[in-house]
Amino acid sequence: MSEYQYYEFVAIDRPLDDGEQAAVRALSTRARISSTSFANEYHWGDFKGDPRRLMERYYDAHLYVANWGTRRVMFRLPCDLLDPDVVEDYTLGDEASAWVTGEFIVLAFTSEDDGGEFDYDAENLLSAIVGVRTELAAGDLRPLYLAWLAAYGAWERDEDVFDREADDDLEPPVPPGLGTLTAAQRALADFLRIDGDLLAIAAQASPPLEDTADSPDDLAAWVPHLPAAEKDRLLVRVLLGEGMRVRMELLHRYRGDTAPAISRPVRRTVADLLDAAAQRRADGELRLARRRAEDEARREQALSLARERRLDRLAEEGDAAWSRVEALIATRKPADYDAAVALLTDLQALAEREDLDDTFALRTTALRRTHARKPSLIERFDRAGI
């Protein structure tokens, strides 16, 4: 397989001006570049730019995939919307990292797996995932927990990723709603290769989300309590092109004002999570094996009943069934030879059931003698044991 790499960057809060687009264009003459996006794929060579620096200076989201198994997604958010101290609880080496640059924090989530199949449809990945940035800005920490979980989940694919001492590492605070991920969070979990059983085990300690979260009625009731002067300032910022940033700030504030108090579950160790996931997986495989065995038993029973009914009808036919065998053979057609052998196989089973094996042997011996000069038919008799 030839080399393949895909790079995509998106500017969400503020478009790039002409000078910034020119600076980015200098890094790649073949890329598709606009004021809000950069995308390019490489089948040879490599991108000359530094994705970290581009995220720090220009873009709010970045996705990278390579056909040797590397997947990476980055998000840049204002520190006043995503507290770096909160993020630190969920960081873990290169797999789930973060750094502060100016007024922003940049998150980088990476998954490695050189043994999996590669999906070349990379162009739609970031659009499916990028919604988690708005969710993070509004106070939803599930994407951070997913990145942490994906990092340790890689241990099941590669035993050299962590040392055994990591067994005793405690999970970070478990956010609510892990059992009901949004579409963007589900896409992120798939992109980071989170095992479904591991995610299900992690979700057991996650309290449910309030059903009324972000409902139009609740938002409508909350907005009137904002000071009029502040509303005016927010509207001016929207007119100046900061609509997305204003939306994130308002959602962050709304959820902070309305979020119910949640009791924190006891934090589990990495070993607890991985062992429970392995047990859940084994239990699921056992249940699947049992269902398959039960299905096979039902299928065999149905085939047996159908066979018995077929033999009953043959018994009622008597010698007419043998006449049908002769008629099929007389056509000298391969398909009819096959049909004759199938009918003889049923007649053999009927003879065994009714203890008439000797009679069947005499009649088939006579058949073989009569048609000895039909090698194709005799070969079929031999294969069928007739």
Order of alpha helices (4+ residues) and beta strands (2+ residues): beta-alpha-beta-beta-alpha-beta-beta-alpha-beta-beta-alpha-alpha-alpha-alpha-alpha-alpha-alpha-alpha-alpha-alpha-alpha-alpha-alpha
